Every structure is written in structure tokens, then in C-alpha cells.
Amino acid sequence: MKHLVAIALGGSLGAVARYITAKNIQSLSGQLFPLGTLFVNMMGSFLIGIAFSIFENIAVSRDLRSFLTIGFLGAFTTFSTYSLETIALLRDGELKLGISNFLLNNLLCLMMVFIGLATPKILLKIIR
């Protein structure tokens, strides 16, 4: 039960963080393109890469690991929102924006996971 509470708490915090972050980024850009969702997806991808890289080298409890990855980052990233926004752009005749959203979210988020996985290793080399 404690494990599920950790996931639920992380999910609640992640959902609120996603809403605030995406809304603020989108209001700054003021564009039709869903930049707030792209930013959140990229940051979530980067952070999950960092988390998994750290978890490979440091013993972290199952509850904390699940709180961060399944809970917080699972709710923070917005794949379902990204999917809906992409379809909405295509449906509204915004073919270039829809394809751009699809390509940017997929390519940049994969790249951010890769960078996130490498970041702790690079930082450890610098520190040592």
C-alpha cells in the first residue's frame, strides 16, 4: 500500500507541475504550436534519463524510484496530450504544424533521454 501511495503522490505532484510548466511556456510563446507540451515532454524525457542513470549507480528504494519515475515523471510527461494536439492540428488543416509536432516530440524526446542518461556519468567524470 505504501508503494501505491508513493506513486499516487508523485503523480499528483507531476500533474500539477505539468500544468503549470506547460501553461507558462505556452503563454510565453503565444503560438498555435503546442510548445508547452513539447517542452514538458522534452524535460520529462531528460529527467527520466537522469533518474535511470543515477538509479543504475546508487541504491534507491523501490518507493522513491516509483514516486519519481512512475508517479511524478509519468504524470509530468504528456504523451496523451501531445497525441491529441497532433491530431487536432492535422484535423484543423495545419499539416506542417502537425507533422512538426510529431517529429519534434519523438526525435527531441528520444535525444533528451539519451542526454539525460549520459549527464550523470559526465558530471561524475568532471567531479572525480
Number of C-alpha atoms within 10 A of each C-alpha: 5 8 13 13 13 21 23 18 14 23 23 16 18 24 19 14 18 24 16 13 17 22 15 13 17 19 12 11 12 12 10 10 18 22 20 24 26 26 21 25 27 24 20 26 25 23 21 24 24 21 19 17 19 18 13 10 10 9 9 12 10 10 14 15 19 21 24 22 22 19 24 27 27 20 24 28 24 22 17 9 14 20 14 12 18 22 18 13 19 15 11 10 11 16 14 11 16 22 15 14 22 17 12 14 22 15 11 18 21 17 16 21 23 17 17 23 22 16 18 18 15 11 10 9 9 8 7 5
